[in-house]
Amino acid sequence: MKDVTAIILGGGRGSRLYPLTLERSKPAVSFAGKYRLIDIPISNCINSGMKRIFVLTQFLSASMHRHIMQTYQFDVFSNGFVDILAAEQTPDNADWFQGTSDAVRATLNHTLYYQADQVVILGGDHLYRMDYSEMVKFHRETGADITLGVYPVPREEAGRMGLMLADRTGRVTEFKEKPRDPAVIDRFKAPGELFERAGQAAPPETYLASMGIYVFETAVLREVLKDNSKTDFGKEVIPAAIAPHKVMAYPFTGYWRDIGTIASFFEANLELVDSRPPFNLHQGGWPFYTRSRSLPPSRITGSEIHDALVVEGATVTGAVITNSIVGTRGRVRTGSVLKDVIFMGSDFYEGEQQLGVAEAAPAPGLPRLGIGQGCRIERCIIDKNCRIGDGVIIHAHPDVAEAENDLCWIRDGITILPKGTVVPPGTEL
């Protein structure tokens, strides 16, 4: 794997995750109360033995840049690095990245500065645990020019994914990005032999969906990116490469989740608190890395906690928490009840000095950081640094698809408080 370079696409505007992406890029969004989404692909790379990693960024990237610089520092003997490449103007190109393949094309002079036999290209907004070295091994053994990570999906999910048709050997013969025609979707049914040959159970009645994970021979990557008019891998580059190149499908049946929408983000987080979560963070041998904060243990006094994650530095006093996550430095005060809540916590404690500037003490009447006393909150995402006053009630809104006001957004029936929101005492949402 020392001859493999990894490129992680740092995400675009992330509009489907609004308002969590109003002040940050999609891969910089908090996950499980302590990680960021970008930690997933970077950790998978490190655990797979790939330590030459580039992250391509463009929109609202300062938060993610800071996180990566503070987290991923290799020693001088490893020859490893995580390098951040932002969109830049050059004498030949003054435009922003126009799409996934355009971002890779625009940065080739940096990413291919180091000799590499293969290049692995990854998305930054998926949740999964995968050994990329096994995929690279498959790529080499089959003599592929391009290998696509594929995941079995049922018929009802096929229309919102990039689908591919593969023969019994695994060679891809057709690729279609998010087909809508039912007759077209039916043609993309997966051959069971593809999974059986990989030593995996053949899922019944499934379709091959692209995971957004690609392995390219370096020379082939240069060739397919020559056409500047092709700006997206799924819509243009991959379909055009199938005829002239050997494109193979690498089957993966472990846990994989696209968390690019509010509903999928909410569900993927709260699944972590199950007694038998489908994606188990508490598994040895494959750690997910994030910033080390040197915070004290969480302190929980006089409270009832049922099916929850409470992250380091949090304080829960006299509260009832069910099926929820309390993030870093999160504060939940006496008499409050949380159910189905993702509380991301805070970047600092009240009055803590940050970057040489002391956080100002709250103005008279301004609620303290965290959740006040006697609150009732249900089916809600509370972004970082929010101040929720005493007696606030946030109801579940399962029948509301979309709504928005000065204090909150509702998406897919889930109430979201944007970063830094101040909710006055006694408010009912």
Buried (B, 14 or more C-beta within 10 A) or exposed (E): BEEBBBBBBBBBEBEBBBBBBBBBBBBBBBBBBBBBBBBBBBBBBBBBBBBBBBBBBBBBBEBBBEBBEEBBEBEEEEEBEBBBBBBEEEEEBEEBBBBBBBBBBBBBEBBBEEEBBBBBBBBBBBBBBBBBBEBBEBBBEBEBBBBBBBBBBEBEBBBBBBBBBBEEEBBBEEBBBEBEEEEBBEEBBBBBBBBEBBEBEBBEEBBBBBBBBBBBBBEBBBBBBEEEEBBBBBBBBBBBBBEEBBBBBBBBBEBBBBBBBBEBBBBBBBBBBEEEBEBEBEEEEBEBBBBEEEBEEBEBEEBEBEEBBBBBBBBBBBBBBBBBBBBBBBBBBBBBBBBBBBBBBBBBBBEEEEEEEEBEEBEEEEBBBBBBBBBBBBBBBBBBBBBBBBBBBBEBBEEEEEEEEEBBBBBBBBBBBBBEBBBBBEBEB
